[in-house]
Amino acid sequence: MPVDRVLPTAESRDLLDLVRDLIAKEVAPRAAGDEAEGRFPREVFTTLGRSGLLGLPYPEEYGGAAQPYEVYLQVVEELAGAYLAVGLGLSVHTLSCFPVAAYAGEERRAELLPTMIGGETLGAYCLSEPHSGSDAAALSTQAAADGEGGYVVNGVKAWTTHGGVADFYTLMARTSGAGARGISCLHVPADSPGLSFGRPERKMGMRSSPTAQVRLDGVRLGPDALVGAEGEGFRIAMAALDGGRLGIAACAVGVAQAALDAATAYARERRQFGSRIADFQGVGFMLADMATQVAAARSLYLDAARLRDAGRPYGTRAAMAKLFASDMAMRVTTDAVQVFGGYGYVEDFLVERLMREAKVLQIVEGTNQIQRLVISRALTKDAT
């Protein structure tokens, strides 16, 4: 059943109606088939862009919709509940656009952003490497000065969503010494000579969303590839991830809501011992706990989004939202499979796929162990 949402304006309510209509016509009908075949739904992202949904939080002057994060995230949730590869793909694309939108110069923003958010191009975000995932400051991809103001880039990025299908890559690379201060952010077009990709990973879930290594072998970039200042890349990456973690939280709530809806509908219809299984306390209480957890996670990510929209610090709250929502999604989807019994364990029923998909949300954009580290450090740091 559709979530009864509280949205700030009539415009945002109309937007959500548009999203739900698009989901019913263009997104949900293809999800199961795409996942079974491992088929990337590129044309869906083109449709999202032409409908104005790839640039929701970005300024109207660049073709965006200037919507608050509170609204954007609820769109992500709706899409993820129907087809996680699309909802998470929107979140990753938004994350990939953020450095240009927030840190590039005015001329560069005007050049790049309209195409990036208009549906003609799709982005990917390259931070993790085979030997530096959680420890992002230890990345080793090198962007050496070429003597003409540009860079020659060598290295390998790992676990890249949209790797091999994106049109541009937002890359974090080392332009000077060791540590976080030596990292810079670069915009890399997909047709750059020397850029290649590994075989897509064979994943437990999200099979229609390619995840692959990005390999840079002598990739030459001009001076305009630099986003922000040299040495500012790590700060840009962390700022982007704060918003990205809210996107993952919204995805988790969408997946969990879909599992709750499926389990509730099944429990109403399935009869055992002459009664609906929904009327058995063991099942009814399980559904009640699932619904409460979904509502709590939604409130947490919306609270963090409202802090962001108000221009207030929200990074710790974003980590909390990502941690709680993704752990919640794993519990709720597992319980949904249990409500279905044996049927929940077979691919003919949606909850089997949702449970597999939920797992990745505890890992991407910083594992939940890293989220706990972020939160605990915020709680215990010395006041200044």
Secondary structure, DSSP 8 states (H G I E B T S, - for coil): -------SSHHHHHHHHHHHHHIIIIIHHHHHHHHHHT---HHHHHHHHHTT-SSTTS-GGGT-----HHHHHHHHHHHHHH-HHHHHHHHHHHHHHHHHHHHS-HHHHHHHHHHHHTTS--EEEE--BTTBSS-GGG---EEEE-SSS-EEEEEEEEEEETTTT-SEEEEEEESSSSSGGGEEEEEEETT-TTEEE------SS-TTS-EEEEEEEEEEE-GGGEESSTT-HHHHHHHHHHHHHHHHHHHHHHHHHHHHHHHHHHHHH-EETTEEGGGSHHHHHHHHHHHHHHHHHHHHHHHHHHHHHTT---HHHHHHHHHHHHHHHHHHHHHHHHHHGGGGGSTTSHHHHHHHHHHHHTTTTS-HHHHHHHHHHHHHS---
